[in-house]
Amino acid sequence: MRTLSRVVRTPLGLAAVILLALVLLTAVFAPILWGPQAAAIDTDAILAPPSAEHPIGTDGLGRDILLRVLVATRLSIVLALMATAVAVTVGLILGVAPYLLGRAGRGVTWFVSVAVAFPGLLLALFFAVIFGVGWVGATWAIGLAGAPSFARLCQTLIAGIASRDFVAAARVGGVGRTRVLFRHILPNVGEPLIVNATIGAGGALLAFAGLSFIGLGVQPPEYDWGRLMMEGLSGIYINPLAALAPGIAVVIAGLAFNLTGEAAARTLGLGTTAVVAKLAAIQPRRAKRVPAAAVQGTDAAPAADTVLEVRDLRVAFPGADGPIEPVRGVSFSMRRGQIVGIVGESGSGKSLTALAIAQLIEHPGVVDAERLAFLGEDLLAGDTAARRKLLGTSLALVFQDPMTSFNPTRKMGAQLAEASRHHHGLTKKQAHARAVDRLEAVHISEAARRAGQYPHEFSGGMRQRAMIGAGLMGTPSLIIADEPTTALDVTVQKRILELLMSIRDETGTAILLISHDVSVVAEVCDRVLVMYAGRIVEDLAADRLAEARHPYTRALLAAVPDMSTDVRRPLATVPGRPVDPAHVPAGCAFAARCPLADARCRTADPELVAVPGGEVACWHAGEALPVAVDEPALDLEEVLR
Ligand SMILES: Nc1ncnc2c1ncn2[C@@H]1O[C@H](COP(=O)(O)OP(=O)(O)OP(=O)(O)O)[C@@H](O)[C@H]1O
């Protein structure tokens, strides 16, 4: 209803809706008002030309053509709508199948791709021949012919929404595929699908008229516009209006559907509501640092409080010239209460590492590891349902973009409550109460009222806190926060980081913080893992960052602006370009950008070896740099690239 009122506010929308309303009113009332008259045979007025009594003449049985055109509106529209219903239903089934069936659904995608390549009218003729002459066969024919394009649209829209963060969060929360589809995906693709179906109804109307015109559609004594065109054609030289009038009716009704659909599409495309709520004040708390003992020595035998063990984690995707491995043997472990940061430039494999831990790498991606264990449970083996439950109750994810982290069509309270109901067996009321409680826990004021609002009614910082609140619906042992502050301004950033630290202090939750910003990581983490080209190249305590040994870590640190940075000069960056995972060079992947690189670096890849305070993978770890990396010879072009 809201959509309709937005559509009629535009001149095009208003005209289209009025036209469609007229067509539909004619379809409803014309057979009641003029049905018997339109069927009355008058042998005295056979093939009469237009006159005052018969404005566009009569047919071969003396029946009034204008009345017949008006009465035919109902059958023409009903049949077009029935064919559209077939197209939408079959299209939806084919459209959602790949998502629901996972890998097994690839056959459906292939089938739709092939079917979509056939011209619709050809398919309609093909099905019309199979189903036989008559309106039933024609309805199936037009409906099935329209289904592939609808299915393709459906698949594309679903794929777009399925990659959004809130769907990933729901899946990690243990929400099943079917529920995710109906709760999170379909409500978000519903509008474009309805708009497309409306436009499709115009096409079905035209196709039906075509089939009836060539004698495959409606059969006498029934008549639709196509049938009337066919009958009028025989007398076109005597009374051209007899064929033209039903043709014009098809055009008007087709336009009414198409324009309404187009107007709705335009209106929906333009209308993104952006209501920015005011940021509620939060009371930042000073974080306690985890004792150094808890930070050190994590790669020995797993300690009793080990939350996460990652050993030789690899993530691969098929590429044009063989598999691409953007994550190439990552190993680390985390203990209760630890905040570990992963830093590295874009493309270094940080997010894929996190996604692999959360079991969110989709086919055709392949995850392999010597060991990937969460709370002692092997994530690469064992029962899928048990794994999902474990991840759903004990792992929380916070994503970069707080706008995509929530389903825009559902209220915040309901979204927070969802996983809790699923995993903890809470009633709707209990889950809602917990959602409000969790919103309060992340310092959202008036939490009860806020729980009844939609994501767009929250500010960016509030949404990010709500995302953290969603993670706290259970009792997570690990929060993975992937660039949680990148989309936020600096003051909000600080509050989010302080919130994460306070959660760690209060609950002992371990936090894996992914960031490309080394200063963010340095501020809140106990330990920092520096990633380059899919590997950890340095692992060190955050408070020893200044003693970093790897030239890459040192270059990253040098690129952080401070109060002494000359603002008139371009900001420093690490010179050169990151490695393309499809073309990782032999030897040390950083060699091409490294001022210390020599022949050995270009041929032999250094292992991660223990050094005082951490581990480093470099043949020249800690050596003095011949060129000052904090003063790289930058050209603006390189910076902007
Ligand atoms: N589905 C995929 N298929 C092929 N390659 C992929 C896929 N997903 C990611 N990659 C590649 O893997 C590499 C690492 O990606 P990842 O998202 O982990 O990087 P990142 O360090 O998190 O960077 P950013 O900070 O930009 O997110 C990138 O080069 C990316 O192009």
The ligand as an SDF file (V2000), in Angstrom:
LIG
                    3D

 31 33  0  0  0  0  0  0  0  0999 V2000
   35.2420  -15.9600   -4.0090 N   0  0  0  0  0  0  0  0  0  0  0  0
   36.4840  -15.6550   -4.3730 C   0  0  0  0  0  0  0  0  0  0  0  0
   37.0120  -16.1730   -5.5020 N   0  0  0  0  0  0  0  0  0  0  0  0
   38.2650  -15.8670   -5.8890 C   0  0  0  0  0  0  0  0  0  0  0  0
   39.0900  -15.0440   -5.2030 N   0  0  0  0  0  0  0  0  0  0  0  0
   38.6110  -14.5040   -4.0690 C   0  0  0  0  0  0  0  0  0  0  0  0
   37.2880  -14.7720   -3.5960 C   0  0  0  0  0  0  0  0  0  0  0  0
   37.0960  -14.0800   -2.4410 N   0  0  0  0  0  0  0  0  0  0  0  0
   38.2450  -13.4010   -2.2250 C   0  0  0  0  0  0  0  0  0  0  0  0
   39.1400  -13.6600   -3.1930 N   0  0  0  0  0  0  0  0  0  0  0  0
   40.4890  -13.0940   -3.3020 C   0  0  0  0  0  0  0  0  0  0  0  0
   41.2120  -13.4250   -2.1700 O   0  0  0  0  0  0  0  0  0  0  0  0
   42.0690  -12.3650   -1.8060 C   0  0  0  0  0  0  0  0  0  0  0  0
   41.9330  -12.1060   -0.3390 C   0  0  0  0  0  0  0  0  0  0  0  0
   40.6270  -11.6080   -0.1020 O   0  0  0  0  0  0  0  0  0  0  0  0
   40.1820  -11.0810    1.3360 P   0  0  0  0  0  0  0  0  0  0  0  0
   38.7790  -10.5810    1.2070 O   0  0  0  0  0  0  0  0  0  0  0  0
   40.4370  -12.1000    2.3590 O   0  0  0  0  0  0  0  0  0  0  0  0
   41.1740   -9.8650    1.5260 O   0  0  0  0  0  0  0  0  0  0  0  0
   41.2660   -8.8680    2.7320 P   0  0  0  0  0  0  0  0  0  0  0  0
   42.6610   -8.9270    3.2310 O   0  0  0  0  0  0  0  0  0  0  0  0
   40.2030   -9.1120    3.7250 O   0  0  0  0  0  0  0  0  0  0  0  0
   41.0410   -7.5110    1.9810 O   0  0  0  0  0  0  0  0  0  0  0  0
   39.9730   -6.3540    2.2720 P   0  0  0  0  0  0  0  0  0  0  0  0
   40.5370   -5.5670    3.3910 O   0  0  0  0  0  0  0  0  0  0  0  0
   39.9470   -5.5910    0.9870 O   0  0  0  0  0  0  0  0  0  0  0  0
   38.6840   -7.0420    2.5800 O   0  0  0  0  0  0  0  0  0  0  0  0
   41.7090  -11.1850   -2.6820 C   0  0  0  0  0  0  0  0  0  0  0  0
   42.6860  -11.0380   -3.6840 O   0  0  0  0  0  0  0  0  0  0  0  0
   40.4070  -11.5700   -3.2830 C   0  0  0  0  0  0  0  0  0  0  0  0
   40.3150  -11.0650   -4.5870 O   0  0  0  0  0  0  0  0  0  0  0  0
  1  2  1  0
  2  3  1  0
  2  7  2  0
  3  4  2  0
  4  5  1  0
  5  6  2  0
  6  7  1  0
  6 10  1  0
  7  8  1  0
  8  9  2  0
  9 10  1  0
 10 11  1  0
 11 12  1  0
 11 30  1  0
 12 13  1  0
 13 14  1  0
 13 28  1  0
 14 15  1  0
 15 16  1  0
 16 17  2  0
 16 18  1  0
 16 19  1  0
 19 20  1  0
 20 21  2  0
 20 22  1  0
 20 23  1  0
 23 24  1  0
 24 25  2  0
 24 26  1  0
 24 27  1  0
 28 29  1  0
 28 30  1  0
 30 31  1  0
M  END
$$$$
